[in-house]
Amino acid sequence: MRLDDFDYDLPPGTIAQHPVVPRDRSRLMVLCGSRIEHRRFEELAACLNPDDLLVVNDTKVIPARLIGEKPTGGRVELLLIERERDSVWRAWLGGSRKPRAGSTIRFGAGLTAEVLARDERLWRVRFESTEGAVDKSLERAGTMPLPPYIERPPAGNDVDREHYQTVYAKRPGAVAAPTAGLHFTDRLLADLERHGIRRTRLTLHVGPGTFQPVQVERVQDHVMHEERFELDESCATAVRECRGRGGRVVAVGTTVTRVLEHCADEKREVAASRGATGLFVFPGYEFRCVDAMITNFHLPRSTLLMLVSAFGGRERILAAYRAAIDAGYRFYSYGDAMWVEPS
C-alpha cells in the first residue's frame, strides 16, 4: 500500500483546540456495517452489551515539556521521552542551537539538567534539584506536552493537566494521552457499571512511536518505535472470561488495540506479558483479539489512521471521515470519537 492511500483533506478550523466540557458531551460517530449513527459519547452504553468487556489504558501523562535556559542565555525546549534510570532521561531537545554534551540547562523549581550524550535522535540528560526530589521538581517545572496542532499556549497549566489526562490514569510514563479515553467521566463509568459492562486495564506508555510520521512511500516499509507496556494476569483473565461468555473485547483506543494484538496468539488467546511493542498494524493485518474499537479521528497519512483502516476497512473509514467533516465533527486529541465495528 502507498502512503497516499491514507490521505484526506481536512478543512481549517476542524482541529479541536480545546476539550469539550464535560468530557462525555463530545460527539460519537457509530460505524456499524454500512450504517452511520450520530450520538453523544455519554450514550456509549447503547453500543455495548452486558457480556462485553471494555479495555482501557491506565497510563498517566507526565508534564514532559520543559522550557529552560542554556549557559549562553538561549532558550531551549526539552521533551522527556523515556526514563532510563533514576534521574537520567532520554529526551528530545529543541532550540536554535543545541546545547553541547557536558553543558547544563536551568529550569524553574531549582531544577537543572546536565546534557550527557546524543543517542540516535534523542539526548540523554541527568536531572538534579536543589528543592527536593527530582520528580517533584519535574512535576512543578513541566507543562503538559500538548500536540503541536493545538496552536495555543496551555490553557492555564492546571486546566490542561486535568483535561489532557484520562479520569482513570494511574501509572505515570506517557508523553501523550491515549485520547480515546479522554471522553470518559466518572459518571459515565458508573453508568456503564450499572448496565453490567465490565472493564479492565492495561498499560502502554505512549511515546513518539505512536505519532512518528511515516516517511516512506510503501507503508509496509515503515518501522514503528517500540513503546513500553504491561498486560497483567487480571487483564488476561478478564479477556478470557469475556470470550467464554460470548462477549466482545472492546479496545478503548489504538494503544490498547496494539497491546492486545501483541499479546494474542493464533488461537486468539491473550497471555499476561510486559515489555515493549513495535507492532505496526495496517490493512491486511488479521486481528486476533479486538472485536470493536473506540477511537478519535486521526491525522492523515498516520499510523493511527492505518490501524483504524485495518480494522474497519480503508474505504469505509475514509468515507466515515468525509461524513464526519461534513457533519462538523472535531478532529484529533481534543476532538470527537468513533465507535468502529469491523466491516
C-alpha positions, 0 to 999 in steps of 0.5 A, a space after each residue: 500500500 502507498 502512503 497516499 492511500 491514507 490521505 484526506 483533506 481536512 478543512 481549517 478550523 476542524 482541529 479541536 483546540 480545546 476539550 469539550 466540557 464535560 468530557 462525555 458531551 463530545 460527539 460519537 460517530 457509530 460505524 456499524 456495517 454500512 450504517 452511520 449513527 450520530 450520538 453523544 459519547 455519554 450514550 456509549 452504553 447503547 453500543 455495548 452489551 452486558 457480556 462485553 468487556 471494555 479495555 482501557 489504558 491506565 497510563 498517566 501523562 507526565 508534564 514532559 515539556 520543559 522550557 529552560 535556559 542554556 549557559 549562553 542565555 538561549 532558550 531551549 525546549 526539552 521533551 522527556 521521552 523515556 526514563 532510563 534510570 533514576 534521574 537520567 532521561 532520554 529526551 528530545 531537545 529543541 532550540 536554535 542551537 543545541 546545547 553541547 554534551 557536558 553543558 547544563 540547562 536551568 529550569 524553574 523549581 531549582 531544577 537543572 539538567 546536565 546534557 550527557 550524550 546524543 543517542 540516535 535522535 534523542 539526548 540523554 540528560 541527568 536531572 538534579 534539584 536543589 528543592 527536593 526530589 527530582 520528580 517533584 521538581 519535574 512535576 512543578 517545572 513541566 507543562 503538559 506536552 500538548 500536540 503541536 496542532 493545538 496552536 495555543 499556549 496551555 490553557 492555564 497549566 492546571 486546566 490542561 493537566 486535568 483535561 489532557 489526562 484520562 479520569 482513570 490514569 494511574 501509572 505515570 510514563 506517557 508523553 501523550 494521552 491515549 485520547 480515546 479515553 479522554 471522553 470518559 467521566 466518572 459518571 459515565 463509568 458508573 453508568 456503564 457499571 450499572 448496565 453490567 459492562 465490565 472493564 479492565 486495564 492495561 498499560 502502554 506508555 505512549 511515546 513518539 512511536 505512536 505519532 512518528 510520521 511515516 516517511 516512506 512511500 510503501 507503508 509496509 516499509 515503515 518501522 514503528 518505535 517500540 513503546 513500553 507496556 504491561 498486560 497483567 494476569 487480571 487483564 488476561 483473565 478478564 479477556 478470557 472470561 469475556 470470550 467464554 461468555 460470548 462477549 466482545 473485547 472492546 479496545 478503548 483506543 489504538 494503544 490498547 488495540 496494539 497491546 492486545 494484538 501483541 499479546 494474542 496468539 493464533 488461537 486468539 488467546 491473550 497471555 499476561 506479558 510486559 515489555 515493549 511493542 513495535 507492532 505496526 498494524 495496517 490493512 491486511 493485518 488479521 486481528 486476533 483479539 479486538 472485536 470493536 474499537 473506540 477511537 478519535 479521528 486521526 491525522 492523515 497519512 498516520 499510523 493511527 489512521 492505518 490501524 483504524 483502516 485495518 480494522 474497519 476497512 480503508 474505504 469505509 473509514 475514509 468515507 466515515 471521515 468525509 461524513 464526519 467533516 461534513 457533519 462538523 465533527 472535531 478532529 484529533 486529541 481534543 476532538 470527537 470519537 468513533 465507535 468502529 465495528 469491523 466491516 
